[in-house]
């Protein structure tokens, strides 16, 4: 009788262990490991060719030597995780961001936000602007408004939004909307760093001016930093 009870207990334990092993195998590679320390992904994005942009002269510049084109805006790239760790994004308050209109330019030229963010579009010029977008992710038209005024737009869907001015055709910008916070904009040297990434395997993408790299795998160690560089042509 005692031997039979031990055999049944052993069989039940084996079934439980098999079930646990099966659940572990079903977890995605980027599932959060409880108790593990978050790490980071860092590296550099090299641009072999900077996107060109034709700029119309402003009214104040007519009859004066043409100003040199500032391409620094187009050097900004965005590096992000293709998919986020499960349960890693808990947002309580509605975040806000600003895309200014200054010197007949959108500032910043590239803005990265999370879903649910409200972006304010103030007009800091002394002329009228009309901000709009025909992007499927978020279509809007703010109409014409003068200096000192601002209008908000909320972005609830992930994707890329192209922003233009209906009055000044040379004005354009990008808003990248993510469903997670695991992204980073490059600095003046093309370097980036994505912090607070749970350890695991991820696919990472680099983006610049509408062009994206292929997704590249990277393994984030427990409490460590994974190095990953990109080259965009």
C-alpha positions in Angstrom: 0.0 0.0 0.0 2.8 2.4 1.0 4.7 1.5 -2.2 1.7 2.2 -4.3 1.2 5.6 -2.7 4.8 6.6 -3.3 4.5 5.5 -7.0 1.4 7.6 -7.4 3.1 10.6 -5.8 6.1 10.2 -8.1 3.8 10.1 -11.1 1.9 13.2 -10.1 5.2 15.1 -9.5 6.4 14.0 -12.9 3.2 15.3 -14.5 3.6 18.7 -12.7 7.3 19.0 -13.9 6.4 18.2 -17.5 3.6 20.8 -17.4 6.0 23.5 -16.0 8.5 22.7 -18.6 5.9 23.0 -21.3 4.9 26.4 -20.0 8.5 27.6 -20.0 8.9 26.5 -23.6 5.8 28.5 -24.6 7.1 31.7 -23.2 8.3 34.2 -25.9 12.0 34.9 -26.1 11.5 38.4 -24.8 9.3 37.4 -21.8 10.3 39.2 -18.6 12.4 37.1 -16.2 11.2 37.8 -12.7 13.9 38.9 -10.3 16.4 39.6 -13.1 18.1 43.0 -13.5 17.2 45.2 -16.5 19.9 45.8 -19.0 20.4 48.1 -22.0 21.1 48.1 -25.7 23.6 50.6 -27.0 25.5 51.3 -30.2 25.8 53.6 -33.2 23.9 54.3 -36.4 26.0 55.1 -39.4 24.4 57.0 -42.3 26.0 56.3 -45.7 23.8 58.8 -47.4 21.9 61.7 -45.7 18.5 62.3 -47.1 18.4 65.6 -49.0 15.8 68.3 -48.6 15.0 71.2 -50.8 14.2 74.3 -48.9 12.3 77.3 -50.3 13.7 80.7 -49.2 11.5 82.6 -46.7 10.1 86.0 -47.4 12.8 87.6 -45.3 15.6 85.8 -47.2 14.4 87.0 -50.7 17.1 89.1 -52.3 19.8 88.0 -49.8 22.5 85.3 -50.1 20.9 81.9 -49.7 21.4 80.3 -46.3 23.1 77.0 -46.1 20.8 74.0 -45.6 20.9 72.6 -42.1 20.9 68.9 -42.5 21.4 68.1 -38.8 17.7 67.3 -38.4 18.1 64.5 -41.0 20.9 62.9 -39.1 18.6 61.9 -36.3 17.7 58.2 -36.4 15.4 56.2 -34.1 16.3 52.7 -32.8 13.6 50.6 -31.3 12.5 47.1 -30.3 10.3 45.4 -32.9 8.2 44.1 -30.1 8.1 44.8 -26.4 8.6 42.6 -23.4 5.2 41.3 -22.1 3.8 43.4 -19.3 6.6 45.9 -19.5 4.6 49.0 -20.4 2.2 50.4 -17.8 1.3 54.0 -18.4 -0.9 55.9 -16.0 -0.8 59.5 -16.9 -1.3 60.9 -20.4 2.1 62.1 -21.7 2.6 65.3 -23.6 5.2 66.4 -26.2 5.8 69.5 -28.3 6.6 70.0 -32.0 7.2 73.7 -32.5 7.0 75.7 -35.7 10.0 78.0 -35.7 11.8 79.6 -38.6 9.5 77.8 -41.0 10.7 74.5 -39.6 9.2 71.8 -37.4 11.3 71.5 -34.2 12.1 68.8 -33.7 12.1 67.3 -37.2 11.8 63.8 -35.7 9.7 63.2 -32.6 9.3 59.7 -31.0 6.4 59.2 -28.6 4.3 56.4 -27.1 0.6 55.8 -27.9 -1.8 58.0 -26.0 0.6 61.0 -26.1 -0.8 64.5 -26.8 1.4 66.6 -29.0 1.2 70.4 -28.9 1.9 72.3 -32.1 2.7 75.9 -31.1 3.4 78.6 -33.7 6.5 80.5 -32.7 6.8 82.3 -36.1 5.4 85.7 -36.9 3.4 84.2 -39.8 0.5 81.8 -40.1 0.9 78.1 -40.3 -1.4 75.2 -41.1 -0.3 71.8 -39.7 -1.8 68.7 -41.2 -1.2 65.0 -41.9 -2.7 62.5 -44.3 -1.1 59.5 -42.6 -3.3 56.5 -42.0 -2.0 56.3 -38.4 -3.3 59.8 -37.6 -5.1 62.1 -40.1 -5.6 65.7 -39.0 -5.8 69.3 -40.2 -5.4 72.0 -37.6 -6.3 74.9 -40.0 -4.5 78.3 -40.1 -3.5 79.9 -36.8 -1.3 82.9 -36.0 1.8 83.3 -33.8 1.5 82.6 -30.1 -1.3 80.0 -30.6 -1.0 76.3 -30.2 -3.2 73.3 -31.1 -3.0 69.7 -29.7 -3.3 66.3 -31.4 -3.6 63.0 -29.6 -1.9 59.9 -31.1 -3.5 56.6 -30.2 -2.2 54.3 -32.9 1.4 53.1 -33.4 3.1 53.9 -36.7 4.8 56.7 -38.6 3.1 60.0 -39.1 4.2 62.5 -41.7 3.5 66.1 -40.8 3.4 69.1 -43.2 2.4 72.7 -43.4 -0.3 73.5 -45.9 1.1 77.0 -46.4 4.8 76.3 -46.6 5.5 73.2 -48.7 9.1 72.9 -47.6 8.1 72.2 -44.0 7.9 68.6 -43.0 8.5 66.3 -40.0 8.1 62.8 -38.7 6.3 61.5 -35.6 7.0 57.9 -34.7 4.4 56.5 -32.4 5.3 53.3 -30.4 3.2 51.0 -28.3 6.1 50.6 -25.8 8.9 52.8 -24.4 11.8 50.9 -25.7 13.2 53.3 -28.3 16.0 55.9 -28.5 16.9 58.8 -30.7 20.5 59.1 -31.8 22.7 62.0 -30.7 24.9 64.2 -32.9 27.4 61.3 -33.2 24.8 58.8 -34.2 24.9 57.0 -30.8 21.9 55.6 -29.0 21.1 53.8 -25.8 17.8 52.0 -24.8 17.7 51.5 -21.1 15.6 49.4 -18.7 15.3 46.5 -21.1 14.5 43.2 -19.3 17.1 40.5 -20.1 16.2 38.3 -23.1 16.4 38.1 -26.9 14.9 40.9 -29.0 14.7 42.1 -32.6 16.0 45.7 -33.0 15.3 48.1 -35.9 17.0 51.4 -36.9 15.0 54.0 -38.8 16.0 57.3 -40.6 13.9 59.6 -42.8 11.4 56.9 -43.8 14.0 54.1 -44.3 14.3 51.2 -41.9 16.9 48.5 -41.4 16.2 44.8 -41.3 15.4 43.6 -37.8 18.5 42.4 -36.1 18.6 40.0 -33.1 20.3 40.9 -29.9 20.6 39.3 -26.5 20.3 41.6 -23.5 22.2 40.1 -20.5 21.1 40.2 -16.9 22.1 43.7 -15.8 24.4 44.2 -18.7 24.7 46.1 -22.0 24.3 44.6 -25.4 26.2 46.4 -28.2 24.5 46.7 -31.6 25.6 49.0 -34.5 23.6 49.8 -37.7 24.5 51.1 -41.1 21.8 52.7 -43.2 22.3 53.5 -46.9 
